[in-house]
Amino acid sequence: MSENKSFDELLLPVRNDIDRIDKELLKLFTERMQCAERVAEIKRKAGIPVLNAAREQVILDRVKKEAGEYGDSAVALYSAIMSISRARQHNMLKSGGVLRDLEQNSPKTLKADPRVICQGAAGAFSHSAALRLFPGQKPIFLPGFRDVFEAVHNGAGDYGVVPVENSDAGSVSEVYDLIMKHRMFIVGAADIPVRHCLCRAKGTGAVKKVLSKHEALVQCSAYLAAHDIETEAYSNTAAAAKFIAETRLEGVGAVCSAQAAEEYGLEVIAADIQNTDNNCTRFIVISREAVLPEDAEKISLCFSLPHTPGSLCHTLERFALLGLNLTKIESRPIPERNFEYDFYLDFTGNVHDVQTLALICALSDEMPRFSFLGNYKES
Amino acid sequence: MSENKSFDELLLPVRNDIDRIDKELLKLFTERMQCAERVAEIKRKAGIPVLNAAREQVILDRVKKEAGEYGDSAVALYSAIMSISRARQHNMLKSGGVLRDLEQNSPKTLKADPRVICQGAAGAFSHSAALRLFPGQKPIFLPGFRDVFEAVHNGAGDYGVVPVENSDAGSVSEVYDLIMKHRMFIVGAADIPVRHCLCRAKGTGAVKKVLSKHEALVQCSAYLAAHDIETEAYSNTAAAAKFIAETRLEGVGAVCSAQAAEEYGLEVIAADIQNTDNNCTRFIVISREAVLPEDAEKISLCFSLPHTPGSLCHTLERFALLGLNLTKIESRPIPERNFEYDFYLDFTGNVHDVQTLALICALSDEMPRFSFLGNYKES
């Protein structure tokens, strides 16, 4: 205790200095923000964009030089100050016309009785996702992700349901590439737990061997080994279920979803036979037009940044400023461009909020590659 | 022109104000950094850690209140200032003893003539990766990722070669989970292009049907459709190649790597039959002990952060401060903990650099869940 006391006593004069410095520093910062507003007003009248990278670099070079041994720290400080300042200027300028129109004019609810397109076959996990997202709708199944996107793009379907994460059905990359290629919007999302059943055709005997997608067999390896069941790879879980239902092979079963068992009239011998219970696949709903519900809670964005220290950080800072939480981030190098990255991000938030809209609009104005992918509810 | 001129004229007085403010602000900031150093010195003598979250919150609350309508901006400013200040304090305190020992005492080169373990079978893409990473070594193949990690953990092998990204062989999540579970280090990495060949057993006739992993068949769909070749799913590409070599089925081929064709003595009918050329799988080398080469260029970290606005941003800021580039970032929700995330990050950098080591040590002291995964070269 006495040591702590003396520690506090030692610290007191420094803390008093810090408090005095902070008072003055804050006053100057506020004055600087007011200057930024004067600049914004002049820029607004002259129709000139907020970001002036050359002027910012001049300031960064100057503070680095002036701050001597604190040069790097001063650059970090001023990167933050200029990013905060730009955010205020954008707020005043109401930039980002296209996104403002989108926010004003997009429908606020999904279509009633939509035509829903899924990849794979009836009984696949995308089927369960479609039923969760669009209860009572009978989805149409197409073989590939490409087909789903083309059907929605051509208007053959209203919405597509596709996996984007941790799926055994396909790769995230391909789906994101297709979103960008077809300029689709994300209008919904659901996390579907991956649960496997051991099934057989009704009236056939004890299961000695099962067919399923290789990954599903791996996910159920403990159960299958314990019950001495042989395995054979099949293209996907639903197709394996269908094959078993049609051929009624004696002693051969399938590992598939409960949905697939129901779809093909199979008997479920054991449910939830996967090794672990925390395996989920995230599905999203894609749409040709944006749908922006009043109570949307998740914002998806894609943008690219130059491969320079701090570029991502200063962008994230602006979301943090508004209290918006990052819930997912993924980087992907852009194949044709060295040292440049695409970032896929999900934030909590709603674009009908004035400040959130201003931020998205500002980023869309500042960044050469920026895509607002959607604002939706989680199912 | 005249409009531009008048714009510059209008802007001049504001810019002069900004320059004056910046001069004073920078002086105060430097004074504040000097105070931070005095605090660090007192803390060092008292053996007290750098981060004092309660004191930081008091300051944030105060500046928010004092800055009035600029409250949010002031909070952003001070979050940045405190993060910069903490970085300087850690630099002085030389915190993070365990990592400092690791940096001092780890070997700087990989073992000569190591026993290398791969998942899958000879001819799988992991085989190509192992040959690139350890030329001239004959890898040992084990069925699952779990087996590879256990073999390296138990000392049955020196190094393991496993995929971590965009692989058709397994999921990133599982490999990262195993790294954390076995507290493995990453000691190397290589990006291997995914290239498929159409092969048959020598002396068999025209290929009417091919066996391969489902994903490989999808990746070669254009070529196979154009040549009217039927497809059938198999557990993996190398196993399909082996099966074809052993059975010599008439008219049946395999889609596999050139490595697999060579391994099983198959004839390559067509090479590079995949739809696109930019599909890569990233492999890493896992090891029980850290290896920290003098010329290592990539640092891998895993840490968790509270799900609060800006937490990631302020961490990234500190890497940016040192000029370290982020080359990969991925977030994953922690299953048992709501609203908390694990982040997997790769940065350019070398831990033998004094400042970089200080940063890693500082983060390891500040964060309840922080893992230094390795510092290695890319092959």
Chai-1 contact restraints between the chains, C-beta under 6 A:
chainA,res_idxA,chainB,res_idxB,connection_type,confidence,min_distance_angstrom,max_distance_angstrom,comment,restraint_id
A,F7,B,A46,contact,1.0,0.0,6.0,A-B,restraint_1
A,L10,B,I42,contact,1.0,0.0,6.0,A-B,restraint_2
A,L11,B,I42,contact,1.0,0.0,6.0,A-B,restraint_3
A,V14,B,C35,contact,1.0,0.0,6.0,A-B,restraint_4
A,V14,B,R38,contact,1.0,0.0,6.0,A-B,restraint_5
A,V14,B,V39,contact,1.0,0.0,6.0,A-B,restraint_6
A,D17,B,C35,contact,1.0,0.0,6.0,A-B,restraint_7
A,I18,B,C35,contact,1.0,0.0,6.0,A-B,restraint_8
A,I21,B,L28,contact,1.0,0.0,6.0,A-B,restraint_9
A,I21,B,E31,contact,1.0,0.0,6.0,A-B,restraint_10
A,I21,B,R32,contact,1.0,0.0,6.0,A-B,restraint_11
A,E24,B,L28,contact,1.0,0.0,6.0,A-B,restraint_12
A,L25,B,L28,contact,1.0,0.0,6.0,A-B,restraint_13
A,L26,B,V63,contact,1.0,0.0,6.0,A-B,restraint_14
A,L26,B,E66,contact,1.0,0.0,6.0,A-B,restraint_15
A,L26,B,A67,contact,1.0,0.0,6.0,A-B,restraint_16
A,L28,B,I21,contact,1.0,0.0,6.0,A-B,restraint_17
A,L28,B,E24,contact,1.0,0.0,6.0,A-B,restraint_18
A,L28,B,L25,contact,1.0,0.0,6.0,A-B,restraint_19
A,F29,B,L77,contact,1.0,0.0,6.0,A-B,restraint_20
A,T30,B,A67,contact,1.0,0.0,6.0,A-B,restraint_21
A,T30,B,Y70,contact,1.0,0.0,6.0,A-B,restraint_22
A,E31,B,I21,contact,1.0,0.0,6.0,A-B,restraint_23
A,R32,B,I21,contact,1.0,0.0,6.0,A-B,restraint_24
A,M33,B,Y70,contact,1.0,0.0,6.0,A-B,restraint_25
A,C35,B,V14,contact,1.0,0.0,6.0,A-B,restraint_26
A,C35,B,D17,contact,1.0,0.0,6.0,A-B,restraint_27
A,C35,B,I18,contact,1.0,0.0,6.0,A-B,restraint_28
A,R38,B,V14,contact,1.0,0.0,6.0,A-B,restraint_29
A,V39,B,V14,contact,1.0,0.0,6.0,A-B,restraint_30
A,I42,B,L10,contact,1.0,0.0,6.0,A-B,restraint_31
A,I42,B,L11,contact,1.0,0.0,6.0,A-B,restraint_32
A,A46,B,F7,contact,1.0,0.0,6.0,A-B,restraint_33
A,V63,B,L26,contact,1.0,0.0,6.0,A-B,restraint_34
A,E66,B,L26,contact,1.0,0.0,6.0,A-B,restraint_35
A,A67,B,L26,contact,1.0,0.0,6.0,A-B,restraint_36
A,A67,B,T30,contact,1.0,0.0,6.0,A-B,restraint_37
A,Y70,B,T30,contact,1.0,0.0,6.0,A-B,restraint_38
A,Y70,B,M33,contact,1.0,0.0,6.0,A-B,restraint_39
A,D72,B,L321,contact,1.0,0.0,6.0,A-B,restraint_40
A,S73,B,M33,contact,1.0,0.0,6.0,A-B,restraint_41
A,S73,B,I84,contact,1.0,0.0,6.0,A-B,restraint_42
A,A76,B,I84,contact,1.0,0.0,6.0,A-B,restraint_43
A,A76,B,L321,contact,1.0,0.0,6.0,A-B,restraint_44
A,L77,B,F29,contact,1.0,0.0,6.0,A-B,restraint_45
A,A80,B,A80,contact,1.0,0.0,6.0,A-B,restraint_46
A,I84,B,S73,contact,1.0,0.0,6.0,A-B,restraint_47
A,I84,B,A76,contact,1.0,0.0,6.0,A-B,restraint_48
A,H214,B,S235,contact,1.0,0.0,6.0,A-B,restraint_49
A,A233,B,A233,contact,1.0,0.0,6.0,A-B,restraint_50
A,A233,B,Y234,contact,1.0,0.0,6.0,A-B,restraint_51
A,A233,B,S235,contact,1.0,0.0,6.0,A-B,restraint_52
A,Y234,B,A233,contact,1.0,0.0,6.0,A-B,restraint_53
A,S235,B,H214,contact,1.0,0.0,6.0,A-B,restraint_54
A,S235,B,A233,contact,1.0,0.0,6.0,A-B,restraint_55
A,N278,B,P335,contact,1.0,0.0,6.0,A-B,restraint_56
A,H307,B,N325,contact,1.0,0.0,6.0,A-B,restraint_57
A,P309,B,A320,contact,1.0,0.0,6.0,A-B,restraint_58
A,P309,B,G323,contact,1.0,0.0,6.0,A-B,restraint_59
A,P309,B,N325,contact,1.0,0.0,6.0,A-B,restraint_60
A,G310,B,A320,contact,1.0,0.0,6.0,A-B,restraint_61
A,C313,B,C313,contact,1.0,0.0,6.0,A-B,restraint_62
A,C313,B,L316,contact,1.0,0.0,6.0,A-B,restraint_63
A,C313,B,E317,contact,1.0,0.0,6.0,A-B,restraint_64
A,C313,B,A320,contact,1.0,0.0,6.0,A-B,restraint_65
A,L316,B,C313,contact,1.0,0.0,6.0,A-B,restraint_66
A,E317,B,C313,contact,1.0,0.0,6.0,A-B,restraint_67
A,A320,B,P309,contact,1.0,0.0,6.0,A-B,restraint_68
A,A320,B,G310,contact,1.0,0.0,6.0,A-B,restraint_69
A,A320,B,C313,contact,1.0,0.0,6.0,A-B,restraint_70
A,L321,B,D72,contact,1.0,0.0,6.0,A-B,restraint_71
A,L321,B,A76,contact,1.0,0.0,6.0,A-B,restraint_72
A,G323,B,P309,contact,1.0,0.0,6.0,A-B,restraint_73
A,N325,B,H307,contact,1.0,0.0,6.0,A-B,restraint_74
A,N325,B,P309,contact,1.0,0.0,6.0,A-B,restraint_75
A,K328,B,S331,contact,1.0,0.0,6.0,A-B,restraint_76
A,I329,B,I329,contact,1.0,0.0,6.0,A-B,restraint_77
A,I329,B,S331,contact,1.0,0.0,6.0,A-B,restraint_78
A,E330,B,E330,contact,1.0,0.0,6.0,A-B,restraint_79
A,S331,B,K328,contact,1.0,0.0,6.0,A-B,restraint_80
A,S331,B,I329,contact,1.0,0.0,6.0,A-B,restraint_81
A,P335,B,N278,contact,1.0,0.0,6.0,A-B,restraint_82
